[in-house]
Amino acid sequence: MRKQTVFITGANKGIGYETARQLGKRGYFVFVGARSEENGREAVRKLRDEGIEAEYVRIDMADPSAISEAAETIAGLTPSLDVLINNAGIGAGGNVPSEQSMEDIRKVYEVNVFGPIQAIQAMLPLLKKAPSGRIVNVSSGLGSLTFHSDPSHEHYGVNPLDYNSSKTALNAVTVMFAKEFAGTPIKINAVDPGYTATDMNNNSGPRSVEHSAGTVAGLAVIGEDGPSGKFFDENGEIPW
């Protein structure tokens, strides 16, 4: 039986690592994408200790050449790729849009928007060779324009321009690629894992990485009758 494969960016810790662990437990061969070789190889070691087949792949979502090299590395190790999960993301902080620097905004967009676009484009030749390629873009409820337009919603007062708008853009990227591949075996969706205890928020989120990673992993394993071009959280489809 053919071994299914998954490449996850930012997979050395947090939701990315736990998603790798959960999919590895389901029998996937995991390509652990990380910027730091030390951290990436340590994540691989821990996964292997649990009996999961894994390999480290260096990737920096802010570096186009590193993304291309990651695709070449994976192509040298497998003839196809079943799942790409664009998990890596950053935020510069700050809740007042008029005070955020353009430098910070550009840095966030490089990782959260342009990086995933290039990763999808670079991995598509491998995804097309899989029986049913899946792409999961890890977004956020903070990218929902519907939520931000509702003063009664819990996200309304969370207003960092860089992070929120980058996730809105990533949602648009999801829709555009899903339209391109409609009618093919490839399915592309965005997911809000929810406010989770990770390093990005100093572990202040109320959700565990195990719970949130389960939401992400669930979209990676949808069947032929599954959705594409949609946005989901732990409770189901949510509005853009």
VMD Tcl script that draws the C-alpha trace (Angstrom):
set ca {
  {0.00 0.00 0.00}
  {1.24 3.47 -0.90}
  {2.32 5.60 2.06}
  {0.48 8.92 2.26}
  {2.62 12.03 2.74}
  {2.11 15.44 4.34}
  {4.27 18.55 4.43}
  {3.56 20.98 7.27}
  {5.22 24.38 7.57}
  {6.08 25.58 11.05}
  {5.83 22.00 12.27}
  {8.54 22.05 14.93}
  {6.21 23.24 17.72}
  {2.68 24.20 18.71}
  {-0.26 23.39 16.47}
  {2.03 22.48 13.58}
  {3.92 19.86 15.56}
  {0.78 18.39 17.08}
  {-0.85 18.21 13.63}
  {2.23 16.36 12.41}
  {1.95 13.97 15.34}
  {-1.75 13.31 14.80}
  {-1.38 12.69 11.07}
  {1.71 10.59 11.70}
  {-0.34 8.43 14.05}
  {-2.81 7.98 11.19}
  {-0.02 6.54 9.06}
  {1.18 9.56 7.13}
  {4.85 10.09 6.38}
  {5.48 13.60 7.73}
  {7.78 16.20 6.22}
  {8.48 18.58 9.09}
  {8.96 22.10 7.73}
  {10.92 24.45 9.98}
  {13.28 27.38 9.62}
  {15.65 26.20 12.35}
  {17.46 22.96 11.53}
  {18.08 22.26 15.21}
  {14.41 22.66 16.12}
  {13.22 20.80 13.05}
  {15.46 17.81 13.64}
  {14.48 17.70 17.32}
  {10.81 17.59 16.29}
  {11.58 14.74 13.90}
  {13.41 12.88 16.65}
  {10.40 13.14 18.96}
  {8.02 11.98 16.24}
  {10.23 9.01 15.42}
  {10.33 8.11 19.10}
  {6.56 7.64 18.81}
  {6.96 5.38 15.80}
  {6.10 8.07 13.23}
  {8.00 8.24 9.96}
  {9.26 11.80 9.56}
  {11.91 13.86 7.81}
  {13.09 17.41 8.34}
  {12.77 19.90 5.48}
  {14.18 23.39 5.89}
  {11.80 26.17 4.87}
  {11.61 29.88 5.57}
  {8.26 31.30 4.50}
  {9.79 34.76 4.10}
  {12.48 33.47 1.72}
  {11.33 32.53 -1.82}
  {14.52 30.59 -2.55}
  {14.08 28.51 0.62}
  {10.51 27.63 -0.41}
  {11.69 26.50 -3.85}
  {14.49 24.46 -2.27}
  {12.01 22.82 0.09}
  {9.91 21.69 -2.86}
  {13.02 20.29 -4.56}
  {14.00 18.44 -1.38}
  {10.57 16.83 -1.04}
  {10.51 15.93 -4.75}
  {13.77 14.09 -4.21}
  {12.24 12.03 -1.42}
  {8.76 11.20 -2.70}
  {7.07 11.00 -6.12}
  {3.95 12.76 -4.84}
  {2.53 14.75 -1.94}
  {-0.91 14.09 -0.52}
  {-1.25 17.06 1.82}
  {0.24 20.53 2.16}
  {-0.56 22.39 5.38}
  {0.41 26.07 5.41}
  {0.67 26.46 9.16}
  {3.57 28.87 9.73}
  {2.46 32.38 10.64}
  {3.53 35.48 12.53}
  {2.06 38.68 13.94}
  {3.85 41.90 14.82}
  {1.39 42.97 17.53}
  {-0.34 46.26 18.20}
  {-4.07 46.98 18.13}
  {-4.12 50.40 16.45}
  {-3.93 50.15 12.63}
  {-2.80 53.75 12.13}
  {0.22 53.15 14.35}
  {1.49 49.95 12.76}
  {4.63 50.37 10.70}
  {4.70 49.41 7.05}
  {7.85 47.43 7.75}
  {6.00 45.22 10.24}
  {3.01 44.83 7.94}
  {5.23 43.75 5.05}
  {7.04 41.21 7.24}
  {3.75 39.66 8.31}
  {2.45 39.50 4.74}
  {5.65 37.84 3.54}
  {5.12 34.93 5.93}
  {1.32 34.78 6.18}
  {0.32 35.48 2.57}
  {3.12 35.47 0.01}
  {4.82 32.45 1.59}
  {1.71 30.23 1.40}
  {1.04 31.32 -2.19}
  {4.54 30.31 -3.25}
  {4.40 27.10 -1.21}
  {1.19 26.09 -2.99}
  {2.65 26.91 -6.40}
  {5.89 25.06 -5.62}
  {4.17 21.95 -4.25}
  {1.46 21.68 -6.91}
  {3.43 19.39 -9.23}
  {3.70 16.88 -6.37}
  {0.11 17.41 -5.20}
  {-1.18 16.78 -8.73}
  {0.56 13.40 -8.76}
  {-1.27 12.28 -5.62}
  {-4.64 10.50 -5.98}
  {-6.39 13.30 -4.06}
  {-4.26 16.27 -3.07}
  {-5.31 18.36 -0.09}
  {-4.23 21.88 0.87}
  {-5.07 23.34 4.27}
  {-4.35 27.01 4.93}
  {-4.23 27.71 8.66}
  {-6.08 31.00 8.96}
  {-7.86 32.59 11.92}
  {-11.30 33.78 12.90}
  {-9.56 37.16 13.13}
  {-9.46 37.10 9.34}
  {-13.26 36.97 9.04}
  {-14.66 40.26 7.72}
  {-18.08 39.14 8.86}
  {-16.89 38.84 12.45}
  {-15.09 42.19 12.32}
  {-18.20 43.90 10.99}
  {-20.28 42.75 13.96}
  {-19.80 44.89 17.11}
  {-21.28 42.12 19.23}
  {-18.74 39.52 18.10}
  {-15.85 38.57 20.40}
  {-13.30 39.35 17.67}
  {-14.57 42.88 17.04}
  {-12.21 44.56 19.51}
  {-9.12 42.64 18.37}
  {-7.81 44.97 15.68}
  {-4.15 44.45 14.65}
  {-4.01 45.44 11.00}
  {-1.05 43.26 10.06}
  {-2.21 39.89 11.36}
  {-5.95 40.21 10.80}
  {-5.76 41.51 7.25}
  {-3.08 38.94 6.36}
  {-5.45 36.15 7.36}
  {-8.25 37.79 5.38}
  {-5.90 37.77 2.39}
  {-5.02 34.12 3.02}
  {-8.73 33.32 2.97}
  {-8.98 35.01 -0.43}
  {-6.00 32.98 -1.63}
  {-7.86 29.85 -0.53}
  {-10.93 30.78 -2.57}
  {-8.94 31.64 -5.70}
  {-6.98 28.38 -5.73}
  {-10.11 26.36 -4.93}
  {-11.83 27.93 -7.96}
  {-8.88 27.03 -10.17}
  {-8.98 23.39 -9.12}
  {-12.74 22.93 -8.92}
  {-13.67 19.67 -10.61}
  {-10.28 18.10 -9.89}
  {-9.28 15.76 -7.03}
  {-7.44 18.63 -5.29}
  {-9.35 20.27 -2.43}
  {-8.28 23.50 -0.70}
  {-9.75 24.92 2.50}
  {-8.96 27.43 5.23}
  {-9.19 26.61 8.92}
  {-9.43 28.62 12.12}
  {-7.89 26.41 14.83}
  {-9.18 28.80 17.51}
  {-7.44 30.73 20.25}
  {-4.90 28.16 21.39}
  {-2.18 28.08 24.02}
  {0.97 28.58 21.90}
  {4.18 30.58 21.98}
  {2.61 33.21 19.72}
  {0.25 34.33 22.52}
  {2.44 33.38 25.51}
  {0.28 30.28 26.01}
  {-2.74 32.39 26.92}
  {-5.24 30.65 24.65}
  {-7.94 28.49 26.26}
  {-7.66 25.63 23.74}
  {-5.04 22.91 23.88}
  {-2.80 22.25 20.89}
  {-4.19 18.71 20.80}
  {-7.73 20.03 20.33}
  {-6.83 22.67 17.75}
  {-4.55 20.39 15.78}
  {-7.44 17.97 15.52}
  {-9.43 20.64 13.70}
  {-6.57 21.22 11.26}
  {-5.87 17.53 10.72}
  {-9.54 16.87 10.07}
  {-9.47 19.00 6.93}
  {-6.35 17.22 5.73}
  {-8.13 13.87 5.55}
  {-11.48 14.80 3.96}
  {-12.78 12.38 1.38}
  {-13.73 12.79 -2.27}
  {-17.12 14.19 -1.26}
  {-15.53 16.75 1.07}
  {-15.68 20.52 0.70}
  {-13.32 22.86 -1.12}
  {-13.01 26.63 -1.02}
  {-14.55 26.86 2.46}
  {-13.58 28.22 5.89}
  {-13.98 26.06 9.01}
  {-13.45 26.11 12.76}
  {-14.00 23.44 15.39}
  {-17.79 23.72 15.01}
  {-18.05 23.67 11.23}
  {-18.17 26.20 8.41}
  {-17.76 29.88 9.33}
  {-18.23 33.06 7.25}
  {-15.46 34.82 5.38}
}
mol new
graphics top color blue
foreach p $ca { graphics top sphere $p radius 0.5 }
foreach p [lrange $ca 0 end-1] q [lrange $ca 1 end] { graphics top cylinder $p $q radius 0.2 }
display resetview
